[in-house]
């Protein structure tokens, strides 16, 4: 079975985010993309556009010194949506934090128009990022 085109966009976006590739990110998002972050992460809340997305991801990368490892556990897509589940390991000052993250993506014209990131980490995980 081949990869759904919307899953391919999510995978391209994830790779670009990890590499800091702003040009590719711009092709993955609509101009007014909404990014909703929930859970014990820096930047939890609602953000707009690629800049809002980069602000949150940049904050995580800065706090961890780039020590972020992600493994996509699954991604499934249809004509307007993608659901993704990942295992993430964040490193900071010799400590690690493991989380299971769920993402929901809504698409318009083959681009991500809205994105929800739901971080499921153990209680007290907020202190890891402070």
C-alpha positions as CSV (number, residue, x, y, z in Angstrom):
1,X,0.0,0.0,0.0
2,X,1.4,3.4,-0.9
3,X,1.6,6.4,1.4
4,X,-1.3,8.8,1.3
5,X,-0.3,12.2,-0.2
6,X,-1.3,14.0,3.0
7,X,0.9,11.7,5.1
8,X,3.7,12.5,2.7
9,X,3.2,16.2,3.4
10,X,3.3,15.6,7.2
11,X,6.5,13.5,6.8
12,X,8.1,16.3,4.6
13,X,7.1,18.9,7.2
14,X,8.5,16.9,10.1
15,X,11.8,16.4,8.3
16,X,12.0,20.1,7.5
17,X,11.1,21.1,11.1
18,X,13.9,18.9,12.4
19,X,16.4,20.4,9.9
20,X,15.2,24.0,10.3
21,X,14.3,24.1,6.6
22,X,12.0,27.2,6.4
23,X,11.5,27.1,2.7
24,X,10.1,23.5,2.7
25,X,8.0,24.4,5.7
26,X,6.4,27.3,3.8
27,X,5.3,24.8,1.1
28,X,3.6,22.5,3.7
29,X,1.5,25.1,5.5
30,X,-1.3,27.4,4.4
31,X,-0.6,31.1,5.0
32,X,-2.9,31.3,7.9
33,X,-2.2,27.9,9.4
34,X,-3.3,27.4,13.1
35,X,-1.1,25.4,15.5
36,X,-2.6,24.2,18.8
37,X,-0.2,22.9,21.4
38,X,-1.4,21.1,24.5
39,X,0.6,19.4,27.3
40,X,3.7,20.1,29.3
41,X,5.7,21.8,26.5
42,X,7.2,25.3,26.1
43,X,4.8,27.3,23.9
44,X,1.6,25.5,24.9
45,X,-1.3,27.4,23.5
46,X,-2.5,28.6,20.1
47,X,-0.2,30.0,17.3
48,X,-0.6,31.3,13.8
49,X,1.4,30.5,10.6
50,X,4.8,29.0,10.0
51,X,6.3,31.6,12.3
52,X,4.1,30.5,15.2
53,X,5.0,26.8,14.5
54,X,8.7,27.6,14.3
55,X,8.5,29.6,17.5
56,X,7.2,26.6,19.4
57,X,9.5,24.0,17.8
58,X,12.5,26.4,18.0
59,X,11.8,26.8,21.8
60,X,11.8,23.1,22.3
61,X,15.0,22.7,20.2
62,X,16.7,25.6,22.1
63,X,15.7,24.2,25.5
64,X,17.0,20.7,24.7
65,X,20.0,21.9,22.8
66,X,18.6,20.0,19.8
67,X,18.5,16.7,21.7
68,X,15.2,15.6,20.3
69,X,14.5,12.1,18.9
70,X,11.2,11.2,17.4
71,X,9.9,8.0,16.1
72,X,6.6,7.9,14.1
73,X,4.5,5.0,15.3
74,X,1.8,5.5,12.7
75,X,0.3,8.0,10.4
76,X,-3.0,7.6,8.6
77,X,-4.6,10.0,6.2
78,X,-7.6,10.6,4.0
79,X,-8.7,13.5,1.8
80,X,-8.8,16.2,4.4
81,X,-7.0,14.8,7.5
82,X,-4.0,13.0,8.9
83,X,-3.7,11.4,12.4
84,X,-0.2,10.7,13.7
85,X,1.2,9.1,16.8
86,X,4.9,9.4,17.8
87,X,7.3,8.5,20.5
88,X,9.5,11.4,21.5
89,X,12.6,11.5,23.7
90,X,13.8,14.9,24.8
91,X,17.3,15.3,26.4
92,X,18.4,18.1,28.6
93,X,21.4,18.4,31.0
94,X,21.9,14.7,31.2
95,X,18.2,14.0,31.8
96,X,15.6,12.6,29.4
97,X,11.9,12.9,29.1
98,X,9.8,10.4,27.1
99,X,6.5,11.3,25.7
100,X,3.8,9.9,23.4
101,X,2.5,12.7,21.2
102,X,-0.6,12.7,19.1
103,X,-1.0,15.0,16.1
104,X,-4.1,15.8,14.1
105,X,-3.8,17.7,10.8
106,X,-6.5,19.3,8.8
107,X,-5.7,20.0,5.1
108,X,-6.8,22.6,2.6
109,X,-5.5,22.4,-1.0
110,X,-2.9,19.8,-0.1
111,X,-1.4,21.9,2.7
112,X,-1.7,21.8,6.4
113,X,-4.3,24.4,7.5
114,X,-4.6,23.4,11.1
115,X,-2.5,21.2,13.4
116,X,-3.1,20.0,16.9
117,X,-0.1,18.7,19.0
118,X,-1.1,16.8,22.1
119,X,1.8,15.8,24.3
120,X,1.3,13.0,26.8
121,X,4.1,13.0,29.3
122,X,4.2,12.0,32.9
123,X,2.9,14.3,35.6
124,X,5.4,17.0,36.6
125,X,7.1,17.0,33.2
126,X,6.7,20.8,32.9
127,X,9.8,21.1,35.2
128,X,11.9,19.4,32.6
129,X,11.6,22.4,30.3
130,X,12.2,25.1,32.9
